[in-house]
């Protein structure tokens, strides 16, 4: 399933013009997203749980993957497909033990060493970035660029979700450099029409893959 991913949309209610996580997910799924990642660093877990369960139901209905960012407890409570952790979150090996072998674990990485450690500690896929300059999230790392993802692709066989500053203008280059899929936040969630923006990204990704 992960090898066939094309586009992950990460929810962010702060960018979404009044939409909640469920509305963002519904619109993105309608546009062709095949992974939804619920990202909310400050929300109350009790309030987020019904939203997470609703998103999972919608993802299952469309055959998409549902991942919860950072909060492994929320992922388990919502029966999500898995969780995604960053370098400052729960360590990957600990997250894997909590998730067990039946759920997906994604790990954010910013260099080759982190990518190899993520693989060793049980990651099913890695996020890699920031690819380009972005204001959405301060990772503390300079933009990685296309050469970096090419280097990761040569060494790490796991699916790679490229993230950070990805736009319609550069997403084909990211796929061409070796990313399995693109993960986008502001370029989709902040759009006036989330469904149309998602569809445009998916079209670009699919065209890039068709070119090989």
DASULPE-V314215 format. One line per field, one symbol per residue. ss: DSSP state (h for helix, s for strand, l for the rest). phi: phi as a letter, one per 30 degrees, with the letter a starting at -180 (. if undefined). psi: psi as a letter, one per 20 degrees, with the letter a starting at -180 (. if undefined). A space follows every 10 residues. Layout:
ss: ???
phi: ???
psi: ???
This chain:
ss: lhhhllssss llllllllll hhhhhhhhhh hlllssssll llllhhhhhh hhhhhhhhhh hhllsssssl lhhhhhhlll lsssslllll lhhhhhhhhl lllssssssl lhhhhhhhhh llllssssll llllllllll lllllhhhhh hhhhhlllss ssslllllll hhhhhhllll sssslhhhhl lllhhhhhhh hhhhhhhhhh hl
phi: .ddcdbbccc daddcchjdd dddddedddd djdcbccdba dcdddddded dddddddddd dcicccbcdi cdddedddhd dlbbbcdcce eedddddddi ccbdbcbdbb adeddddddd cjdcabcbld dbdbcdbcdi cdediddddd ddddccddec cdbjidbddc dddddddkdd accbbddcdd ddbddddddd dddddddddd di
psi: ghijqgpppp qoiiikliqa hghggggghh ijpjppoooo iiqphhhhgh gghgggghgh hjkrppqppg nhghgghikr haqpqaijap qghghghgha iirppqppqi rgghghhggh jjqhrqqpap grpqigpoij qqpgrhhghg gghhhpiqqp oqqokprhhi hhhgghiiqh rqpqehhghj qhnggggghg ggggghghhh i.
